[in-house]
Amino acid sequence: MYIFATSLLLLIGQPASISRAAGTFATLMLPQLFAYALNYPMTKFL
């Protein structure tokens, strides 16, 4: 879903400049998902 953020935002009627900026941000935040996958269980169980 993060990869298609620009297209999805354009589809729901957001301005093109905002869609591009949000899509770039979402794509750059993809590596953070792996950190969350490790961090969330650690905070729950440790």
Phi, psi and omega in degrees: 000323180297324181293327182262018184300317181299312181296318180294319179294321176295323181296325181270005171097016177285152177300148185298320182294319178292321179297317179294316180295316179293323178294319177296315179299315181297320179293321180289338180272358180304316179299335180294336178299324178293323177294319177296324180297331177271320186289317185299310178297326180295320180289332180283324190250354180249000000 
